[in-house]
Amino acid sequence: MKLQLYRFFYFVALFNTSVLFSQFEFTGYIDNEKWSGDIYLSLIEDYRKLSGIYPEQIIQKTHSDSLGYFSFSGNNLPSENRIYRIHIENCSGNKEHLVHFDGFCPDSEEVIFVANNTDSISLPFSLDKEVFCTIVSTNEKSNAFISVDSIIDEMRYAFASYRSETNRKLNTNKWFSTLQNFTQGQNEPLSELYLYSFLSNKSSNLYSYYLDDLKRNTYYDELLKRLEKTYPGSIYLNQYKSELASDKFLTDPLQSETKNYWLWLIVVLLLISVCFNIFQFLGSRKEDNSSNYLRKELTQQEQKVLEFILNDKTNKEIASSMFVSVSTIKTHINNLYKKLKVSSRDEVKALFTNK
């Protein structure tokens, strides 16, 4: 009985530890007779580099044991779903540098999948040279790319039987719709990006159909919204947003030029506003400088009288405030008028108050 209790608490403790300390583990088997090189795990942040050998993407490297078993593990991956690739190759040394041009390696195999830092994934061995054939994972999204590939293969097979260009166009539209509906139904925008990278590949025969589809199909804008909701601020989102804007310009440059026209109009209006404010500022400074110059021409008593005049004080009020006679104030005012070259209080106010 005690032994059973000990075992129970041991498994409870083990379970709680695995929950508290999230850790990924990606495992699989290879045929050691066919594959003798290293095995690599890559984090793919550029969906235009989904397939190939890119050293800057590699985050772990390992070897298989005598039975062909290999494992990647740790707790340093992002907590959200990301795109990963495991690949193996038979290239080494100088040969590796010669053949890995633009990420291409003729003697390699790979599998691309979706995962996060808590996933356990197993890649069973395939009897063919294709090392990986399926994915067993705790993440239901992991097989998304393999599922998309299966439909793409169906499309390629069907295209082989299309003889006329008209028939090909009709079936292309059908396949575009089929693929888009399928990936959207997976509820994983990353698999939609995987499809998008295939359809919008500029070197593909489908590229012209993609541009055509972009003009009339709202799917691409809706995908942008799904990415913004699921992966806000991610590299995937920023890359897609940039590419989508660029492709839309290709499909409708006039609309983009119209948008640019309004943008330039706003910029011009802002510049005019700034220039007007600067002109007003310089004008007010000039007036201030002129006023200061005129004040310097007056005696200290005349400057006091000037301030009283600007404050609408009468001669009697000024005389009372300065403790002098009204006649003395009149003398100061006459001298002030001569120096300022004016003949009335209103003209004095116009010089100093812009009225």
HUPE-V918049 format. One record per run of one state. SS is the DSSP state (helix for helix, strand for strand, loop for the rest). FROM is the first residue (numbers start at 1). TO is the last residue. If there is no record, write none. Layout:
SS & FROM & TO
SS & FROM & TO
//
This chain:
loop & 1 & 1
helix & 2 & 20
loop & 21 & 23
strand & 24 & 29
loop & 30 & 38
strand & 39 & 44
loop & 45 & 46
helix & 47 & 49
loop & 50 & 54
helix & 55 & 57
strand & 58 & 62
loop & 63 & 68
strand & 69 & 74
loop & 75 & 81
strand & 82 & 89
loop & 90 & 92
helix & 93 & 99
loop & 100 & 100
strand & 101 & 101
loop & 102 & 103
strand & 104 & 104
loop & 105 & 107
strand & 108 & 115
loop & 116 & 119
strand & 120 & 123
loop & 124 & 124
strand & 125 & 125
loop & 126 & 131
strand & 132 & 132
loop & 133 & 135
strand & 136 & 137
loop & 138 & 143
helix & 144 & 159
loop & 160 & 164
helix & 165 & 185
loop & 186 & 188
helix & 189 & 199
loop & 200 & 206
helix & 207 & 216
loop & 217 & 218
helix & 219 & 230
loop & 231 & 234
helix & 235 & 251
loop & 252 & 252
helix & 253 & 296
loop & 297 & 299
helix & 300 & 310
loop & 311 & 314
helix & 315 & 322
loop & 323 & 325
helix & 326 & 340
loop & 341 & 344
helix & 345 & 353
loop & 354 & 355
//
